[in-house]
């Protein structure tokens, strides 16, 4: 099964660097707001992950507003990938 951590972290680094920032050191506890992600950058992150991973974890009960850390995003996408795999 695909793990969402690596693509999420890679996309965050791409977005931050694209905005002129230095590549952040990321961990599962890294605060998303502290990275300087704007709402537009966050939307771009989510669109990129849906395209790359093929799932949208926010169609069900998981709320976007609950995403505070990199780990929150990884868990949401990993859960969505597991659910999609179980349906297949």
Residue pairs with C-beta under 8 A, 6 or more apart in sequence:
1 81
1 82
1 85
2 53
2 81
3 74
3 78
4 49
4 53
4 73
4 74
4 77
4 78
4 81
5 28
5 70
5 74
5 78
7 49
7 52
7 53
8 45
8 49
8 70
8 73
8 74
8 77
9 26
9 70
11 45
11 48
11 49
11 52
12 24
12 26
12 35
12 37
12 45
12 70
13 23
13 24
13 26
15 37
15 41
15 44
15 45
16 22
16 23
16 24
16 35
16 36
16 37
17 23
19 36
19 38
19 41
21 36
24 30
24 35
26 70
27 70
27 71
28 69
28 70
28 71
28 74
29 69
29 70
29 71
30 69
30 70
30 71
31 68
31 69
32 42
32 67
32 68
32 69
32 70
32 72
32 73
33 68
37 45
46 56
46 58
46 64
49 73
49 77
50 56
53 77
53 80
53 81
54 84
55 77
55 80
55 81
55 83
55 84
56 80
57 76
57 77
57 79
57 80
58 64
58 76
62 76
62 79
62 80
66 72
67 73
67 76
